[in-house]
Amino acid sequence: MKLSIIIPCLNQIELLKDCLKSISQQSFDFYEIIVIDGNSTDGTKAFLKKVSDSIKSVSEPDNGVYDAMNKGISLSNGEWLYFMGVDDRFYDSELLASFWELITNKNEKIIAGKILYEFKEQDSFFIKRRKGLIKPSWSQKIWIKNTLHHQGTFYKKSIFNEMSFNTNYKILADYDLNLKLWKKKIPILILDKIIARCGTEGLSKQYNWALYKEEIELKTKASSVLYMPFFTILAYTKYCLKKMF
């Protein structure tokens, strides 16, 4: 198996069905789908039983989305992993085929491309700017913000032999992981290509103070307590700006 697509969900059955339908439209079919359901009560469990011949799934209580992702990793057989939200869609039907062709014989352990937010009028200016297009980078900028978004990123499974998502972080465990990988100088390939169209209902797009508390903590742990005042000022500034705009 070349790719494992891991989808956490909770009481989002219609979005899940649409998400699975969109994946089935890919011309590339060397992938497996793993749905980690947090014990939904909206019919998701019954639906997953019906499609159990083609989709791996687990339906049980979990400790948040990153716990679900870790469960998906443990069940995966793919050489590469992709974490997909139920409101995310691959940019076009040839995306996975072109992705695999691009990375053949590459040595990188992370492949990252752009994402395109399908924003609504009430969404933050910071989501709507650049018409919703977000580009990845792998540089010192990661100390300012998370510069890789999981909807645009493919990870070599071998990365998770030594680490997993830290479930103490309920909103930014992917940022924590990326920062650790950047510090390890993990080789990455940046693609000038849109990977996914994304919804804007995710936890990290609510811009509440809990998010920024996690940001301060994970950055401090990755560096030094001496930098905590700087990270705190930066986080508070970002929090205020995003509440204003």
N, C-alpha and C positions, 0 to 999 in steps of 0.2 A: 504494500500500500504506500502510495507516494505522499498523500496529504490527509490529515485528519482535520475536519471542520468541527469545532466544539461550540455548542450553542447553549448557554445558560438561559433558563426561563422560569417564570413564575406567574401563573394566571394570565397568560397572554396568548391563548390558543389561536385566535384568528391571525395575529401577527406571526405566530410560529408557522401556521399553515402557509401563509404567503411567503415567508422566508424559505421554507423547504421547497416550495414550488419554484421560486427564483433560482435556487441552487440546481434543481433538476434541469433547468434550461441551459446549463453549461455544456459546451461541446466536449470538454475534457471530463472523463469519468473515472479517473484513477484516484478516487477519494472515498473516505468514509465520513459519515455524519454521526456525531455523538451529541445527543440532547441530554442535558442535565437539568431535570425539573425539580424545583424546590418544594415538591409535595403540593402541587396545584389542586384547587378545588373547582375548577371551571370546565372539567372534561378533558384536560390535557392528558391525564394518565390513561384514560380509555383510548384516546386518539393514538397515543404512542404505542399501546399494545397492538392496535390495528396495523401499524406500519413497522412492527418489530422485525419483519423479514429484511427490511432494507436500511433500518436506522437503529443504532445502538442507543439505549436510553436508560436513565436511572430516574426514579421518582421517589424522593425521600427528603425529609427536612435537611437543610444545610445551614451553614454559617455565613451566608451571603454569596454574592456573585463570584468572588475570587475562590471561595471554597468549592463552588461548582466548577470553576475552571480547573482547579487542581484535580478534582475527581475526573474530569474529562481527560486530562493529561494521563492519569494512571490507566485509563481504559483505552488509550489511543495506540494504534499500530502504525501511524504514518511517520514518514521520515521528516515531514514538516508539519507544523501546527498552525492553525488559523482560528482565532477567537471571534465569533460573530454574534452580534446582538440580534434579537428577533426583529428589530426594525431596521436592520442593515441589509443591503442588497449589493451583489457584485455589479460593477459598473456596466459590464456588457457580457454577452453570452460566450465570448472568446477569452475572457479574462484569465481563467485558470490555464487554458491551453497556452496562451502567450506567456504567462508567468513561467510555466514549466520550461518552455523553450528558451526563455531568457536565462534561467539559472542553471541549465544543464552544464555540468562540469565546473561549476563555480565553487569556490571554497568558503564563501561567506556563510555565517550562521544566522544572520538576520537579513531579510529582504523587506524594504519599506517603500511604499509609494504614497501617493496623495489620496485624500478622501474629499468627498463633496457633501457638505451638509445640505439636506433638504429642509431648509429653515422655514419658519412661519413668521408672520408679521410681528408677533409679540416676542420673538426670540431676541436675545442680547445682540447688541451691535457687534460684539466680538465674535459671534457666530456668523453674522450676516456679512461682515466685511469680506472683501475679495470674492464676493458672490458665493460665499460658503466654501471656497476651495482652501484646503489646508495642506501645506507642503511639509514633508519630514526633513529633519536635519540631524546630524550626529556630531555635535560640537559642544563647546563650553556653554552654549545657550541652554543646555539641559538643566543647568543650575538655576535658570530663571523660570523655566516651564518645561512640561513634558513635551519633548519634540518628536516623539513617535506616538501614533494613535493605533490602538490594537486593531481597529477596522482596516488599517492600511498596512499591517505588518504581518509577515510570516516568520515564524521562529523555527529553527532547527530543533527537533525534539531533544537532541543530545544536550542542549542548554539546560534542560530541566532534570538532568541526571544529578546535578549538584545544587539546584535551588528550585524553589517553587514560589507561587504568589504568597506573600505574607498576609494571612487572613486577619491580622490585627488591624490592617487598613481596610476599611469598608468601601472607600471611594477611590483611592489612589494607589492600590497595590501594583497596578501596571506601571505607574510612574516609578515606584520604588524599584521594581524589577529592572526597568530600562536604565535607571541611574546606576544600579549595580553592574549591569552589563557594560555600560559606557566606561565605568571605572576599570573594568577588566580588559578594556580595549577589544571587545569582541568584534570580529570583522563583519562589516555590513555592506550591503549593496543598496544604494538609493536609486529608485526608478523614477524616471520622469513620466509617470503614468498614474492615472486615477484607478485605484483599486476598488473602492466601494462608495455607494451612496448611503448616507447615514442619517438616521433620525436624530432628534435633539432632545429626547426625553431621558437620556442617561443620567446617572447620579452625578457625574462630574460636571454636568451642564446646569445644575441647580444653583451653583455658586453660593452655597451657604457656608457659614463659618467653620463647620465641621470639616469641610474640604481643606480649608487653609490651615487648620490645626494639624491635619495629617501632613500637609506639605511641609510645614515648619519642622515637624518631628522627623520625617524621613530624610530631609536634607541635612538636618543636624546630625543624625546618626551616620549619614554617609560621609560627613566631613569632620566637624569639631564643634563642641559646644560654644567655642569662641565666636562662631559665625551665627549663632542663634539670634542675636539682636538684629543682624542684617536680614536674615530670613523672615523674621517677624515683621519688620518694617515693610519688606517687599510684599509679604502676604497680605498685610492690612491694606496696603495701597491698591493691590489688585482687587481685593474684596470690595473696597469702596468704589473703585472705578466700574466694576461690573454691576454693582447695585445701581449706580447712576445711569449707566448706558445699556 
